[in-house]
Amino acid sequence: MTPEPVLAAVAVTKHFTVHDSLGRRRVVRAVEDASLALRPGQAIALVGESGSGKTTLARLLAGYYPPTDGQIQLRGTPVRGTSKAYYHDVQLVFQDPFSSLNRLKRVGYILGRALKLHGHARTQADVTAAVHALLERVNLTPAAEFAAKFPDELSGGQRQRIVIARALAVEPSVLLGDEPVSMLDVSIRLDLLNLLADLRDSGLALLYITHDIASARYLADQITVMYAGQMVESGPAADLVDTPLHPYTQLLLASTPDPDAATGRQQLFDAEQQLGEPPSLIDPPSGCRFHPRCPVARPICRDQEPPQVTQGARWARCWLLTETAEQTPKDRSH
């Protein structure tokens, strides 16, 4: 049976108010009508370019922002404000391990403080034992040696393991990883992805945010693709990567180095080179937000938002899919 979600976003929208250079009030449509369900022992990857709304959605789930519309639900109950209890369940791991740790404090203090704040260790002996256990859990051994170090004495990969260990110190049910390996050397990213996979397999619900669709396939059970604040495609990771439905997903895959890439994807990628930057979220395009950059856009794409089309365990929002769905019954009649 599919487990019930621990944490969910239900039709969540987030708008920010800003002022332009002339002092006029403008609205940034950062996330619109986004839904996501995080379940124990499963990993969902949120994929898209910078500015697509991935981090904003993660911060909504983490309780850093209140939604403009829609709901964040914890175990089926709408969240109305956050508390210490909420952060006991939900932890966010930031992209930059270099700015996430206090450089003036030793690792043992950083982890011990989290343990004490959430009541998981009281005596100094308990704190020391729990700190060593956390360090061993994230594969930093000998634990006593790492506990005595300052963050500046660690490599980037080791610092990110400390950040993950600090999140685990509160014994969360959900871990939100915002580009947790993007600032690390390629040679050590795999080790961190394997650590995240182990945490997922231990029962954590995991959200993995990335612009790298290849690492998303490696780690995640399901991939959801975001573009310009909206979700455009979602489905099982292997199926989505092998047969992407949305042109934007195809472009993301085409930009991933792959000597066996299909010719069609490469043609789309070549076209994408001439199509410029993602749109402004202050004044997004009408209709499908991807249509100004889409090599296969139709006139209807400029005027109307595409509906969600479901195909088995997958869905995507693209007018081309509605055309395919309409043609399929006719094809079967021949």
N, C-alpha and C positions, 0 to 999 in steps of 0.2 A: 504494500500500500504506500502511496505517496504521502510523506509526512506533511503535517500542517505547517504553514509558514511561521517562522519565528518573527520575522520582520517583513513588512510589506509597504510599498508605496501604491496607493490606489488613486489613479487619475490625478496625479499631483502636478500642480502648476506653481512656478515661482517666477514672479516679476520683481525687478529692482527698479527703483526710481533714481534717476541721475539728472544732472543739469548739463546742458551743452555749453559751448564757449560763449553763447549769447545769454546764458542764464535761463534758457527755456527748459521746462520740465519734460523729460523723456522717459520712456519705459523700456527697460531691457527685458525681453521675453526669453529668459535664460532656460527655462524648462517648461514644457507645455504638455499636459495630459499624459504623463508618464506613469506606467504601472509596472511593478516588479515585485516578485515574491522570493524571499530567501528562506530556504529550508535546511534543517539540520543535515549535515553530511553531504551537502551539495554546494557546488561553486558556480556562480553566474559571472560571466565576463561582460563588462560594459565597454564597448569599443567605439572609437570615433576620433576625429581630428581634435586638436586643441580648440577650445571654444564651443564644443558641441553640446555642453551641458552635463558632462559626466561627473565632474567634481561637484557641481552644484547639487546634483541629485544625491551624491554620497553625503554631502553635508546636511541635506534635508533628512536623510535616513539617520544620520548621527545626531540630529537634534540641534545642529548649529544654527539653522534657519527655520523659521516657521513657514509652512507652505502658504502661498497666496490662495490656493484652492486645492481641493482634494484632501486626502488623509494619509498620515503615516500611522501604521498599525503595528503594535507589539503584541504578538500572540492573539491576534484578532481584535484587540481593544484599541480604539483610536487614542493616539498620544496627544495629550493637551498639556504642553509644557514638559520640560525634562527635569530630571532629578538625579540624585546620586544612584538611585535604584536603576534608572534607565541606563546610565553609563556602566553599571555593573553588567548589563546584558550586551551593550553595543559599544564596540571600540573601533576607532578609526586610525589606521596606519597611514601616515603622510608620505608624500613622495620623497622629501628631502631629509635623509637621516642626519645630515650635518647641522641643520637648524632645529631638529626635533629634540635634541638632548642638551642639557645644561653642561657646558664645557668645564665648569668649575666644580662639578660633583663627580665622585667616583661612581662606577657602574653599580656597586653594591647599594649605595645610597639611593640612586635613581629607582632601582627596582624595589628596594625595601620601602620607600615612601609610598609607592602604589599599593604594596601589600598592606601597609598599616592603614592607609586611608580607607580601604575597603574591608578592613577587619579580618584579613586572612592570616595575619601573624601579629602577635602581641609582644612576646618576650624577644630579646635580642637573639637568643638561640633559635627561636622559631623563624625569625626573619632571615638569619644566615642560612638556615637549612632550605627555606623556600626560595631564596635568591639562587642558591646553587642548583636547586632542582629546575628552576626556570632557565638558567644558563645551559644546563645539560639538555633541556628540551629543545632548545634552538641550536644545539650542536656547537656550543662554545665551551670547550674543555681545555685544560683543567679549570673548573668553575671558579675555584678560589683565586686563581691568577687573574681571570677576567674581571671578577668582582672588585679587585683592587685597582683596576686601570681607570684612567680618565678617558672620555670619548675621543680626545685628540690623539690618543695612543692606539686607536683602532683603525682598521681599514673601513672603506665604505660599506662593504658587505657585512662586516662585523657590527658596525653601528646599526645597520638596518635590522640585524638579528636582535640587538638590544631593544630597539623600538618595538619589535614584535613581542619580545619577552615582556616588556612593560605592559603592553596591551593584554597579554595572557595572564598577567599577575592578578587582574581583577576577576578572572575566571568567566569571561564573556561567553555568550551564546552565539554572537554574530561578530565577525571580523570584516571590516570594510577596508580594503587595500586600494588607496588612491595612487596609481602608478608606482607601486612599491619597489619595482626593480629597474625603473627606467633610468635612474641616475647611477646605476652600477655598471661596472665593466661587464662586457658580454660573457667573459670567461666564468663569472661567478653568478650570473643571473639564474642559470639552471639549478644551482644549489638552493637558491631562495625559492624558486618555483616548486622544487621538490619538498621544501619545508612547508610551504603553503598547502601542498597536496596532502602531506601527512596530517596537518591540522584539520583539513576538510575531512579526511578519513577518520579522524578521531571524534567527529560529530559536530564540529563547528559549521555554522552557515557562513559562507564566504562570498563576498562581492569583490571581484578583481577588475579594477579599472585600468585600461591600457589603450594605447594607440596601435599596439602591435598585435595584429590578429593571429599571428603564428603562435605567440606565447599563450594567447587566449584559448586556442584549440588544444594546446598541450595541457593546460590546467583545468579548464572549465567543462562542466557538463552541458551548459547552455550558454549561447552568446546572444547578446542583444546589441544592436547597432544603433547609435544615435547620430543624428545630423541636425545642426542648427537648432538645438533645443528639443527636438522631437525624436521619438523612437521610430525607426523605419523598417526594421526587420528583426526577427528573433526566432531561435530554434535550436535544436540539439547541435552541439559544437561541430561535430564531424560533418553532419549533413549541410550545415550552413556554409562551412568552408569549402566543401567539395562541390556544392551546387548552389551558389548564392542567387537569390531571387531579385534583389534590388540592385539597380545599376550602381548605386553608391557603394554597396558592399563589394561588388565586382571591381570597382576602382581601388578600394582598399586592398583587396587581394592582389590586384595587378601591381600595386606599388611595393609588394613584399617580394624580395628576391626569390625567384623560383625558376630554375633552368627548364622545368617541364611545364611552365605556364601555357595555358591554351592561347592560340592565336587571337581569338576573339577578345580575351581579356587584355592582351597586349595592345590591340587596336583601341580599346576603350582607354587604356592608360595613355597612349599616344595622344588621343583627343583631349584627355584631361589636362595635359600640359599647357593647352591653349585656353583653358577655361577659367583661370584666375583663382581668387581666394574665396573662402566660405563667406556667406552673406553676413551683413550686420544684423544683430538680434534686436537692435533698436527699430530698424525698418526692414523686416524680413520680406522676401519676395511673396507675392500672392500665389495662391494655388499650392503646388508642391514646392517646398523650399529648395529642393535640389535642382529644379528645372533649369536655372540659368547655367548650370555646369554639366547638365546631363547630355551625353552625346545622342541619346535616343528619345529626347523629349517630344511630346505631341502638343498641339495647340491647347488641348484640355488641361494639360499640366500647368499652364500659366494661369488658368482661371479658377480651378477647383482643387481643393485638397483631396488627395486620393483616399479611398476607403481602405480599411484593413481587409486583406484577402488571406484566408486561412487555407493552408494545404497540409493536412495531417497534423503533425505536431509543430508545424511552422506557420509563421505569418509574416506578411510584409505589406507595406503601404506603397503601391505603385499602380498607375493606371494601365501599364502594360499587362499586369497580371489580370486585371478585370477583362481586358480584351481576350486573353488566353482562356479565361473561364467561360466567356460567352461563346468562343469558337469550339470548345471541347465537345458539347453535345452535338453540334453539327457534324464534326469529324466522325463521331461514333455512328452517325446514321448512314454513312456511306459504306 
